[in-house]
Amino acid sequence: MSDPQITLTLTLAVASLAGLAMLILAALNGWRGWLQLKSQQMRLASAPVATPNTGARIEIADLKERIRKLEAIAAGVDL
């Protein structure tokens, strides 16, 4: 094992395997994170959507009417 060529080859092989192992672990960690994200998105998508109550709908309609009036004023249209 005193041959420098064999030592260099062995060192490069071990370093390459270590680097490959680090890349595989990083990819596995990313894959697990992606699966967790998709699982969370599926859980949120299947959750029932809360409908706004009547008071909120009236308030939204009132705000929309105010916006229409302000846009008309900005356009110079008489109401």
HTML snippet that shows the backbone in 3Dmol.js (N, CA, C, O; Angstrom):
<script src="https://3Dmol.org/build/3Dmol-min.js"></script>
<div id="view" style="width:600px;height:400px;position:relative"></div>
<script>
const pdb = `
ATOM      1  N   MET A   1       0.812  -1.202   0.000  1.00  0.00           N
ATOM      2  CA  MET A   1       0.000   0.000   0.000  1.00  0.00           C
ATOM      3  C   MET A   1       0.852   1.260   0.000  1.00  0.00           C
ATOM      4  O   MET A   1       0.348   2.361   0.226  1.00  0.00           O
ATOM      5  N   SER A   2       2.101   1.100  -0.246  1.00  0.00           N
ATOM      6  CA  SER A   2       2.961   2.274  -0.269  1.00  0.00           C
ATOM      7  C   SER A   2       3.004   2.917  -1.648  1.00  0.00           C
ATOM      8  O   SER A   2       3.625   3.964  -1.832  1.00  0.00           O
ATOM      9  N   ASP A   3       2.351   2.296  -2.603  1.00  0.00           N
ATOM     10  CA  ASP A   3       2.324   2.845  -3.954  1.00  0.00           C
ATOM     11  C   ASP A   3       1.457   4.113  -3.961  1.00  0.00           C
ATOM     12  O   ASP A   3       0.289   4.043  -3.578  1.00  0.00           O
ATOM     13  N   PRO A   4       1.990   5.267  -4.382  1.00  0.00           N
ATOM     14  CA  PRO A   4       1.222   6.516  -4.355  1.00  0.00           C
ATOM     15  C   PRO A   4       0.004   6.478  -5.276  1.00  0.00           C
ATOM     16  O   PRO A   4      -1.006   7.114  -4.975  1.00  0.00           O
ATOM     17  N   GLN A   5       0.073   5.769  -6.358  1.00  0.00           N
ATOM     18  CA  GLN A   5      -1.057   5.704  -7.288  1.00  0.00           C
ATOM     19  C   GLN A   5      -2.249   4.993  -6.648  1.00  0.00           C
ATOM     20  O   GLN A   5      -3.390   5.429  -6.801  1.00  0.00           O
ATOM     21  N   ILE A   6      -1.988   3.911  -5.940  1.00  0.00           N
ATOM     22  CA  ILE A   6      -3.063   3.172  -5.274  1.00  0.00           C
ATOM     23  C   ILE A   6      -3.650   4.007  -4.142  1.00  0.00           C
ATOM     24  O   ILE A   6      -4.865   4.026  -3.946  1.00  0.00           O
ATOM     25  N   THR A   7      -2.797   4.692  -3.404  1.00  0.00           N
ATOM     26  CA  THR A   7      -3.257   5.542  -2.307  1.00  0.00           C
ATOM     27  C   THR A   7      -4.135   6.668  -2.837  1.00  0.00           C
ATOM     28  O   THR A   7      -5.183   6.966  -2.263  1.00  0.00           O
ATOM     29  N   LEU A   8      -3.710   7.289  -3.924  1.00  0.00           N
ATOM     30  CA  LEU A   8      -4.488   8.369  -4.530  1.00  0.00           C
ATOM     31  C   LEU A   8      -5.834   7.846  -5.023  1.00  0.00           C
ATOM     32  O   LEU A   8      -6.867   8.477  -4.802  1.00  0.00           O
ATOM     33  N   THR A   9      -5.822   6.717  -5.677  1.00  0.00           N
ATOM     34  CA  THR A   9      -7.060   6.128  -6.191  1.00  0.00           C
ATOM     35  C   THR A   9      -8.007   5.777  -5.053  1.00  0.00           C
ATOM     36  O   THR A   9      -9.206   6.041  -5.137  1.00  0.00           O
ATOM     37  N   LEU A  10      -7.484   5.194  -4.012  1.00  0.00           N
ATOM     38  CA  LEU A  10      -8.307   4.828  -2.859  1.00  0.00           C
ATOM     39  C   LEU A  10      -8.881   6.072  -2.180  1.00  0.00           C
ATOM     40  O   LEU A  10     -10.045   6.082  -1.781  1.00  0.00           O
ATOM     41  N   THR A  11      -8.074   7.107  -2.050  1.00  0.00           N
ATOM     42  CA  THR A  11      -8.534   8.357  -1.435  1.00  0.00           C
ATOM     43  C   THR A  11      -9.645   8.987  -2.265  1.00  0.00           C
ATOM     44  O   THR A  11     -10.656   9.430  -1.719  1.00  0.00           O
ATOM     45  N   LEU A  12      -9.462   9.028  -3.575  1.00  0.00           N
ATOM     46  CA  LEU A  12     -10.492   9.592  -4.445  1.00  0.00           C
ATOM     47  C   LEU A  12     -11.777   8.769  -4.399  1.00  0.00           C
ATOM     48  O   LEU A  12     -12.874   9.328  -4.425  1.00  0.00           O
ATOM     49  N   ALA A  13     -11.650   7.460  -4.334  1.00  0.00           N
ATOM     50  CA  ALA A  13     -12.827   6.597  -4.270  1.00  0.00           C
ATOM     51  C   ALA A  13     -13.601   6.819  -2.977  1.00  0.00           C
ATOM     52  O   ALA A  13     -14.829   6.911  -2.992  1.00  0.00           O
ATOM     53  N   VAL A  14     -12.891   6.905  -1.868  1.00  0.00           N
ATOM     54  CA  VAL A  14     -13.549   7.125  -0.572  1.00  0.00           C
ATOM     55  C   VAL A  14     -14.197   8.506  -0.534  1.00  0.00           C
ATOM     56  O   VAL A  14     -15.317   8.653  -0.046  1.00  0.00           O
ATOM     57  N   ALA A  15     -13.501   9.516  -1.045  1.00  0.00           N
ATOM     58  CA  ALA A  15     -14.064  10.868  -1.068  1.00  0.00           C
ATOM     59  C   ALA A  15     -15.286  10.927  -1.979  1.00  0.00           C
ATOM     60  O   ALA A  15     -16.270  11.593  -1.656  1.00  0.00           O
ATOM     61  N   SER A  16     -15.230  10.240  -3.104  1.00  0.00           N
ATOM     62  CA  SER A  16     -16.376  10.213  -4.019  1.00  0.00           C
ATOM     63  C   SER A  16     -17.574   9.533  -3.372  1.00  0.00           C
ATOM     64  O   SER A  16     -18.701  10.013  -3.494  1.00  0.00           O
ATOM     65  N   LEU A  17     -17.341   8.432  -2.693  1.00  0.00           N
ATOM     66  CA  LEU A  17     -18.437   7.743  -2.012  1.00  0.00           C
ATOM     67  C   LEU A  17     -19.031   8.600  -0.895  1.00  0.00           C
ATOM     68  O   LEU A  17     -20.245   8.617  -0.694  1.00  0.00           O
ATOM     69  N   ALA A  18     -18.169   9.308  -0.176  1.00  0.00           N
ATOM     70  CA  ALA A  18     -18.665  10.187   0.890  1.00  0.00           C
ATOM     71  C   ALA A  18     -19.505  11.320   0.294  1.00  0.00           C
ATOM     72  O   ALA A  18     -20.564  11.656   0.824  1.00  0.00           O
ATOM     73  N   GLY A  19     -19.033  11.901  -0.802  1.00  0.00           N
ATOM     74  CA  GLY A  19     -19.799  12.960  -1.460  1.00  0.00           C
ATOM     75  C   GLY A  19     -21.125  12.453  -1.999  1.00  0.00           C
ATOM     76  O   GLY A  19     -22.149  13.126  -1.881  1.00  0.00           O
ATOM     77  N   LEU A  20     -21.105  11.273  -2.587  1.00  0.00           N
ATOM     78  CA  LEU A  20     -22.333  10.675  -3.099  1.00  0.00           C
ATOM     79  C   LEU A  20     -23.317  10.394  -1.963  1.00  0.00           C
ATOM     80  O   LEU A  20     -24.522  10.596  -2.117  1.00  0.00           O
ATOM     81  N   ALA A  21     -22.811   9.938  -0.844  1.00  0.00           N
ATOM     82  CA  ALA A  21     -23.673   9.681   0.317  1.00  0.00           C
ATOM     83  C   ALA A  21     -24.312  10.978   0.809  1.00  0.00           C
ATOM     84  O   ALA A  21     -25.489  10.992   1.171  1.00  0.00           O
ATOM     85  N   MET A  22     -23.541  12.065   0.823  1.00  0.00           N
ATOM     86  CA  MET A  22     -24.101  13.350   1.251  1.00  0.00           C
ATOM     87  C   MET A  22     -25.178  13.826   0.285  1.00  0.00           C
ATOM     88  O   MET A  22     -26.210  14.341   0.717  1.00  0.00           O
ATOM     89  N   LEU A  23     -24.952  13.662  -1.011  1.00  0.00           N
ATOM     90  CA  LEU A  23     -25.958  14.053  -2.000  1.00  0.00           C
ATOM     91  C   LEU A  23     -27.230  13.222  -1.863  1.00  0.00           C
ATOM     92  O   LEU A  23     -28.337  13.749  -1.968  1.00  0.00           O
ATOM     93  N   ILE A  24     -27.067  11.942  -1.631  1.00  0.00           N
ATOM     94  CA  ILE A  24     -28.232  11.068  -1.470  1.00  0.00           C
ATOM     95  C   ILE A  24     -29.020  11.451  -0.220  1.00  0.00           C
ATOM     96  O   ILE A  24     -30.251  11.474  -0.249  1.00  0.00           O
ATOM     97  N   LEU A  25     -28.330  11.751   0.868  1.00  0.00           N
ATOM     98  CA  LEU A  25     -29.024  12.155   2.096  1.00  0.00           C
ATOM     99  C   LEU A  25     -29.754  13.482   1.908  1.00  0.00           C
ATOM    100  O   LEU A  25     -30.869  13.651   2.403  1.00  0.00           O
ATOM    101  N   ALA A  26     -29.140  14.417   1.201  1.00  0.00           N
ATOM    102  CA  ALA A  26     -29.799  15.699   0.941  1.00  0.00           C
ATOM    103  C   ALA A  26     -31.032  15.500   0.062  1.00  0.00           C
ATOM    104  O   ALA A  26     -32.076  16.104   0.310  1.00  0.00           O
ATOM    105  N   ALA A  27     -30.916  14.660  -0.958  1.00  0.00           N
ATOM    106  CA  ALA A  27     -32.060  14.386  -1.829  1.00  0.00           C
ATOM    107  C   ALA A  27     -33.178  13.685  -1.060  1.00  0.00           C
ATOM    108  O   ALA A  27     -34.354  13.987  -1.264  1.00  0.00           O
ATOM    109  N   LEU A  28     -32.825  12.766  -0.194  1.00  0.00           N
ATOM    110  CA  LEU A  28     -33.821  12.067   0.614  1.00  0.00           C
ATOM    111  C   LEU A  28     -34.532  13.036   1.556  1.00  0.00           C
ATOM    112  O   LEU A  28     -35.746  12.951   1.743  1.00  0.00           O
ATOM    113  N   ASN A  29     -33.782  13.944   2.139  1.00  0.00           N
ATOM    114  CA  ASN A  29     -34.380  14.945   3.017  1.00  0.00           C
ATOM    115  C   ASN A  29     -35.340  15.836   2.228  1.00  0.00           C
ATOM    116  O   ASN A  29     -36.431  16.143   2.707  1.00  0.00           O
ATOM    117  N   GLY A  30     -34.947  16.250   1.034  1.00  0.00           N
ATOM    118  CA  GLY A  30     -35.828  17.058   0.193  1.00  0.00           C
ATOM    119  C   GLY A  30     -37.077  16.301  -0.218  1.00  0.00           C
ATOM    120  O   GLY A  30     -38.168  16.872  -0.241  1.00  0.00           O
ATOM    121  N   TRP A  31     -36.934  15.029  -0.539  1.00  0.00           N
ATOM    122  CA  TRP A  31     -38.070  14.196  -0.920  1.00  0.00           C
ATOM    123  C   TRP A  31     -39.062  14.077   0.229  1.00  0.00           C
ATOM    124  O   TRP A  31     -40.271  14.188   0.028  1.00  0.00           O
ATOM    125  N   ARG A  32     -38.546  13.851   1.434  1.00  0.00           N
ATOM    126  CA  ARG A  32     -39.434  13.746   2.602  1.00  0.00           C
ATOM    127  C   ARG A  32     -40.162  15.064   2.850  1.00  0.00           C
ATOM    128  O   ARG A  32     -41.348  15.066   3.179  1.00  0.00           O
ATOM    129  N   GLY A  33     -39.459  16.183   2.693  1.00  0.00           N
ATOM    130  CA  GLY A  33     -40.095  17.488   2.852  1.00  0.00           C
ATOM    131  C   GLY A  33     -41.178  17.713   1.814  1.00  0.00           C
ATOM    132  O   GLY A  33     -42.244  18.243   2.128  1.00  0.00           O
ATOM    133  N   TRP A  34     -40.910  17.309   0.565  1.00  0.00           N
ATOM    134  CA  TRP A  34     -41.894  17.466  -0.500  1.00  0.00           C
ATOM    135  C   TRP A  34     -43.127  16.616  -0.222  1.00  0.00           C
ATOM    136  O   TRP A  34     -44.255  17.068  -0.419  1.00  0.00           O
ATOM    137  N   LEU A  35     -42.911  15.378   0.237  1.00  0.00           N
ATOM    138  CA  LEU A  35     -44.044  14.514   0.577  1.00  0.00           C
ATOM    139  C   LEU A  35     -44.867  15.095   1.721  1.00  0.00           C
ATOM    140  O   LEU A  35     -46.096  15.024   1.701  1.00  0.00           O
ATOM    141  N   GLN A  36     -44.201  15.663   2.710  1.00  0.00           N
ATOM    142  CA  GLN A  36     -44.903  16.278   3.832  1.00  0.00           C
ATOM    143  C   GLN A  36     -45.712  17.484   3.357  1.00  0.00           C
ATOM    144  O   GLN A  36     -46.842  17.687   3.801  1.00  0.00           O
ATOM    145  N   LEU A  37     -45.138  18.286   2.455  1.00  0.00           N
ATOM    146  CA  LEU A  37     -45.847  19.440   1.909  1.00  0.00           C
ATOM    147  C   LEU A  37     -47.090  19.000   1.145  1.00  0.00           C
ATOM    148  O   LEU A  37     -48.167  19.567   1.330  1.00  0.00           O
ATOM    149  N   LYS A  38     -46.947  17.997   0.292  1.00  0.00           N
ATOM    150  CA  LYS A  38     -48.092  17.514  -0.483  1.00  0.00           C
ATOM    151  C   LYS A  38     -49.160  16.921   0.428  1.00  0.00           C
ATOM    152  O   LYS A  38     -50.352  17.099   0.178  1.00  0.00           O
ATOM    153  N   SER A  39     -48.753  16.231   1.464  1.00  0.00           N
ATOM    154  CA  SER A  39     -49.707  15.667   2.419  1.00  0.00           C
ATOM    155  C   SER A  39     -50.485  16.779   3.115  1.00  0.00           C
ATOM    156  O   SER A  39     -51.700  16.685   3.290  1.00  0.00           O
ATOM    157  N   GLN A  40     -49.783  17.819   3.505  1.00  0.00           N
ATOM    158  CA  GLN A  40     -50.432  18.955   4.157  1.00  0.00           C
ATOM    159  C   GLN A  40     -51.381  19.656   3.193  1.00  0.00           C
ATOM    160  O   GLN A  40     -52.477  20.051   3.593  1.00  0.00           O
ATOM    161  N   GLN A  41     -50.988  19.820   1.935  1.00  0.00           N
ATOM    162  CA  GLN A  41     -51.859  20.449   0.948  1.00  0.00           C
ATOM    163  C   GLN A  41     -53.116  19.618   0.722  1.00  0.00           C
ATOM    164  O   GLN A  41     -54.206  20.171   0.571  1.00  0.00           O
ATOM    165  N   MET A  42     -52.975  18.311   0.698  1.00  0.00           N
ATOM    166  CA  MET A  42     -54.143  17.452   0.509  1.00  0.00           C
ATOM    167  C   MET A  42     -55.086  17.530   1.703  1.00  0.00           C
ATOM    168  O   MET A  42     -56.305  17.519   1.534  1.00  0.00           O
ATOM    169  N   ARG A  43     -54.530  17.610   2.906  1.00  0.00           N
ATOM    170  CA  ARG A  43     -55.373  17.738   4.096  1.00  0.00           C
ATOM    171  C   ARG A  43     -56.129  19.057   4.082  1.00  0.00           C
ATOM    172  O   ARG A  43     -57.309  19.102   4.432  1.00  0.00           O
ATOM    173  N   LEU A  44     -55.453  20.142   3.675  1.00  0.00           N
ATOM    174  CA  LEU A  44     -56.107  21.443   3.644  1.00  0.00           C
ATOM    175  C   LEU A  44     -57.146  21.521   2.532  1.00  0.00           C
ATOM    176  O   LEU A  44     -58.170  22.186   2.691  1.00  0.00           O
ATOM    177  N   ALA A  45     -56.899  20.857   1.421  1.00  0.00           N
ATOM    178  CA  ALA A  45     -57.843  20.876   0.304  1.00  0.00           C
ATOM    179  C   ALA A  45     -59.114  20.109   0.642  1.00  0.00           C
ATOM    180  O   ALA A  45     -60.189  20.448   0.148  1.00  0.00           O
ATOM    181  N   SER A  46     -59.006  19.093   1.466  1.00  0.00           N
ATOM    182  CA  SER A  46     -60.182  18.299   1.808  1.00  0.00           C
ATOM    183  C   SER A  46     -60.961  18.891   2.984  1.00  0.00           C
ATOM    184  O   SER A  46     -62.056  18.422   3.295  1.00  0.00           O
ATOM    185  N   ALA A  47     -60.415  19.905   3.635  1.00  0.00           N
ATOM    186  CA  ALA A  47     -61.110  20.531   4.760  1.00  0.00           C
ATOM    187  C   ALA A  47     -62.305  21.328   4.230  1.00  0.00           C
ATOM    188  O   ALA A  47     -62.211  21.942   3.167  1.00  0.00           O
ATOM    189  N   PRO A  48     -63.417  21.324   4.951  1.00  0.00           N
ATOM    190  CA  PRO A  48     -64.583  22.086   4.488  1.00  0.00           C
ATOM    191  C   PRO A  48     -64.298  23.588   4.510  1.00  0.00           C
ATOM    192  O   PRO A  48     -63.673  24.114   5.431  1.00  0.00           O
ATOM    193  N   VAL A  49     -64.775  24.249   3.474  1.00  0.00           N
ATOM    194  CA  VAL A  49     -64.562  25.687   3.354  1.00  0.00           C
ATOM    195  C   VAL A  49     -65.659  26.397   4.133  1.00  0.00           C
ATOM    196  O   VAL A  49     -66.845  26.122   3.949  1.00  0.00           O
ATOM    197  N   ALA A  50     -65.259  27.298   4.991  1.00  0.00           N
ATOM    198  CA  ALA A  50     -66.224  28.040   5.785  1.00  0.00           C
ATOM    199  C   ALA A  50     -66.885  29.107   4.914  1.00  0.00           C
ATOM    200  O   ALA A  50     -66.205  29.896   4.258  1.00  0.00           O
ATOM    201  N   THR A  51     -68.206  29.120   4.918  1.00  0.00           N
ATOM    202  CA  THR A  51     -68.922  30.140   4.154  1.00  0.00           C
ATOM    203  C   THR A  51     -69.092  31.371   5.023  1.00  0.00           C
ATOM    204  O   THR A  51     -69.349  31.258   6.221  1.00  0.00           O
ATOM    205  N   PRO A  52     -68.951  32.545   4.428  1.00  0.00           N
ATOM    206  CA  PRO A  52     -69.110  33.757   5.226  1.00  0.00           C
ATOM    207  C   PRO A  52     -70.563  33.909   5.668  1.00  0.00           C
ATOM    208  O   PRO A  52     -71.491  33.507   4.966  1.00  0.00           O
ATOM    209  N   ASN A  53     -70.732  34.490   6.832  1.00  0.00           N
ATOM    210  CA  ASN A  53     -72.091  34.668   7.328  1.00  0.00           C
ATOM    211  C   ASN A  53     -72.766  35.825   6.584  1.00  0.00           C
ATOM    212  O   ASN A  53     -72.124  36.526   5.802  1.00  0.00           O
ATOM    213  N   THR A  54     -74.051  36.015   6.829  1.00  0.00           N
ATOM    214  CA  THR A  54     -74.832  37.010   6.105  1.00  0.00           C
ATOM    215  C   THR A  54     -74.309  38.418   6.340  1.00  0.00           C
ATOM    216  O   THR A  54     -74.272  39.230   5.415  1.00  0.00           O
ATOM    217  N   GLY A  55     -73.909  38.711   7.555  1.00  0.00           N
ATOM    218  CA  GLY A  55     -73.392  40.048   7.859  1.00  0.00           C
ATOM    219  C   GLY A  55     -72.146  40.373   7.062  1.00  0.00           C
ATOM    220  O   GLY A  55     -71.975  41.499   6.597  1.00  0.00           O
ATOM    221  N   ALA A  56     -71.276  39.391   6.905  1.00  0.00           N
ATOM    222  CA  ALA A  56     -70.052  39.613   6.135  1.00  0.00           C
ATOM    223  C   ALA A  56     -70.379  39.839   4.667  1.00  0.00           C
ATOM    224  O   ALA A  56     -69.749  40.672   4.016  1.00  0.00           O
ATOM    225  N   ARG A  57     -71.359  39.106   4.133  1.00  0.00           N
ATOM    226  CA  ARG A  57     -71.745  39.291   2.728  1.00  0.00           C
ATOM    227  C   ARG A  57     -72.324  40.683   2.499  1.00  0.00           C
ATOM    228  O   ARG A  57     -72.037  41.316   1.483  1.00  0.00           O
ATOM    229  N   ILE A  58     -73.136  41.160   3.436  1.00  0.00           N
ATOM    230  CA  ILE A  58     -73.709  42.502   3.317  1.00  0.00           C
ATOM    231  C   ILE A  58     -72.604  43.545   3.358  1.00  0.00           C
ATOM    232  O   ILE A  58     -72.623  44.513   2.598  1.00  0.00           O
ATOM    233  N   GLU A  59     -71.644  43.343   4.249  1.00  0.00           N
ATOM    234  CA  GLU A  59     -70.534  44.287   4.359  1.00  0.00           C
ATOM    235  C   GLU A  59     -69.699  44.300   3.077  1.00  0.00           C
ATOM    236  O   GLU A  59     -69.278  45.366   2.627  1.00  0.00           O
ATOM    237  N   ILE A  60     -69.459  43.147   2.496  1.00  0.00           N
ATOM    238  CA  ILE A  60     -68.700  43.078   1.240  1.00  0.00           C
ATOM    239  C   ILE A  60     -69.467  43.766   0.117  1.00  0.00           C
ATOM    240  O   ILE A  60     -68.873  44.485  -0.686  1.00  0.00           O
ATOM    241  N   ALA A  61     -70.780  43.554   0.053  1.00  0.00           N
ATOM    242  CA  ALA A  61     -71.589  44.212  -0.976  1.00  0.00           C
ATOM    243  C   ALA A  61     -71.549  45.724  -0.798  1.00  0.00           C
ATOM    244  O   ALA A  61     -71.480  46.469  -1.776  1.00  0.00           O
ATOM    245  N   ASP A  62     -71.591  46.176   0.453  1.00  0.00           N
ATOM    246  CA  ASP A  62     -71.513  47.612   0.733  1.00  0.00           C
ATOM    247  C   ASP A  62     -70.163  48.180   0.290  1.00  0.00           C
ATOM    248  O   ASP A  62     -70.107  49.257  -0.305  1.00  0.00           O
ATOM    249  N   LEU A  63     -69.093  47.469   0.574  1.00  0.00           N
ATOM    250  CA  LEU A  63     -67.765  47.933   0.160  1.00  0.00           C
ATOM    251  C   LEU A  63     -67.641  47.976  -1.360  1.00  0.00           C
ATOM    252  O   LEU A  63     -67.033  48.896  -1.907  1.00  0.00           O
ATOM    253  N   LYS A  64     -68.209  46.994  -2.040  1.00  0.00           N
ATOM    254  CA  LYS A  64     -68.174  46.996  -3.506  1.00  0.00           C
ATOM    255  C   LYS A  64     -68.935  48.195  -4.066  1.00  0.00           C
ATOM    256  O   LYS A  64     -68.488  48.821  -5.027  1.00  0.00           O
ATOM    257  N   GLU A  65     -70.069  48.512  -3.474  1.00  0.00           N
ATOM    258  CA  GLU A  65     -70.846  49.673  -3.920  1.00  0.00           C
ATOM    259  C   GLU A  65     -70.075  50.968  -3.691  1.00  0.00           C
ATOM    260  O   GLU A  65     -70.102  51.862  -4.536  1.00  0.00           O
ATOM    261  N   ARG A  66     -69.396  51.074  -2.569  1.00  0.00           N
ATOM    262  CA  ARG A  66     -68.572  52.263  -2.307  1.00  0.00           C
ATOM    263  C   ARG A  66     -67.451  52.389  -3.331  1.00  0.00           C
ATOM    264  O   ARG A  66     -67.143  53.485  -3.799  1.00  0.00           O
ATOM    265  N   ILE A  67     -66.847  51.258  -3.672  1.00  0.00           N
ATOM    266  CA  ILE A  67     -65.770  51.284  -4.671  1.00  0.00           C
ATOM    267  C   ILE A  67     -66.318  51.737  -6.017  1.00  0.00           C
ATOM    268  O   ILE A  67     -65.675  52.528  -6.706  1.00  0.00           O
ATOM    269  N   ARG A  68     -67.499  51.250  -6.405  1.00  0.00           N
ATOM    270  CA  ARG A  68     -68.107  51.675  -7.673  1.00  0.00           C
ATOM    271  C   ARG A  68     -68.350  53.181  -7.678  1.00  0.00           C
ATOM    272  O   ARG A  68     -68.100  53.853  -8.678  1.00  0.00           O
ATOM    273  N   LYS A  69     -68.839  53.704  -6.556  1.00  0.00           N
ATOM    274  CA  LYS A  69     -69.099  55.144  -6.470  1.00  0.00           C
ATOM    275  C   LYS A  69     -67.802  55.938  -6.562  1.00  0.00           C
ATOM    276  O   LYS A  69     -67.747  56.958  -7.249  1.00  0.00           O
ATOM    277  N   LEU A  70     -66.758  55.478  -5.873  1.00  0.00           N
ATOM    278  CA  LEU A  70     -65.474  56.179  -5.929  1.00  0.00           C
ATOM    279  C   LEU A  70     -64.876  56.129  -7.330  1.00  0.00           C
ATOM    280  O   LEU A  70     -64.285  57.107  -7.787  1.00  0.00           O
ATOM    281  N   GLU A  71     -65.025  55.001  -8.012  1.00  0.00           N
ATOM    282  CA  GLU A  71     -64.529  54.909  -9.383  1.00  0.00           C
ATOM    283  C   GLU A  71     -65.305  55.834 -10.306  1.00  0.00           C
ATOM    284  O   GLU A  71     -64.732  56.429 -11.218  1.00  0.00           O
ATOM    285  N   ALA A  72     -66.605  55.957 -10.074  1.00  0.00           N
ATOM    286  CA  ALA A  72     -67.415  56.862 -10.888  1.00  0.00           C
ATOM    287  C   ALA A  72     -67.007  58.308 -10.645  1.00  0.00           C
ATOM    288  O   ALA A  72     -66.931  59.099 -11.585  1.00  0.00           O
ATOM    289  N   ILE A  73     -66.748  58.653  -9.399  1.00  0.00           N
ATOM    290  CA  ILE A  73     -66.296  60.012  -9.080  1.00  0.00           C
ATOM    291  C   ILE A  73     -64.952  60.283  -9.733  1.00  0.00           C
ATOM    292  O   ILE A  73     -64.733  61.362 -10.283  1.00  0.00           O
ATOM    293  N   ALA A  74     -64.051  59.309  -9.677  1.00  0.00           N
ATOM    294  CA  ALA A  74     -62.731  59.480 -10.281  1.00  0.00           C
ATOM    295  C   ALA A  74     -62.828  59.613 -11.797  1.00  0.00           C
ATOM    296  O   ALA A  74     -62.016  60.305 -12.411  1.00  0.00           O
ATOM    297  N   ALA A  75     -63.811  58.958 -12.403  1.00  0.00           N
ATOM    298  CA  ALA A  75     -63.983  59.039 -13.854  1.00  0.00           C
ATOM    299  C   ALA A  75     -64.745  60.290 -14.263  1.00  0.00           C
ATOM    300  O   ALA A  75     -64.837  60.595 -15.452  1.00  0.00           O
ATOM    301  N   GLY A  76     -65.290  61.016 -13.297  1.00  0.00           N
ATOM    302  CA  GLY A  76     -66.018  62.250 -13.592  1.00  0.00           C
ATOM    303  C   GLY A  76     -67.463  62.023 -13.974  1.00  0.00           C
ATOM    304  O   GLY A  76     -68.077  62.891 -14.594  1.00  0.00           O
ATOM    305  N   VAL A  77     -68.024  60.878 -13.619  1.00  0.00           N
ATOM    306  CA  VAL A  77     -69.416  60.567 -13.932  1.00  0.00           C
ATOM    307  C   VAL A  77     -70.281  61.067 -12.783  1.00  0.00           C
ATOM    308  O   VAL A  77     -69.973  60.831 -11.615  1.00  0.00           O
ATOM    309  N   ASP A  78     -71.388  61.775 -13.129  1.00  0.00           N
ATOM    310  CA  ASP A  78     -72.311  62.235 -12.088  1.00  0.00           C
ATOM    311  C   ASP A  78     -73.227  61.091 -11.682  1.00  0.00           C
ATOM    312  O   ASP A  78     -73.747  60.363 -12.528  1.00  0.00           O
ATOM    313  N   LEU A  79     -73.416  60.943 -10.378  1.00  0.00           N
ATOM    314  CA  LEU A  79     -74.284  59.872  -9.877  1.00  0.00           C
ATOM    315  C   LEU A  79     -75.676  60.376  -9.640  1.00  0.00           C
ATOM    316  O   LEU A  79     -76.545  59.614  -9.217  1.00  0.00           O
TER     317      LEU A  79
END
`;
const viewer = $3Dmol.createViewer("view");
viewer.addModel(pdb, "pdb");
viewer.setStyle({}, {cartoon: {color: "spectrum"}});
viewer.zoomTo();
viewer.render();
</script>
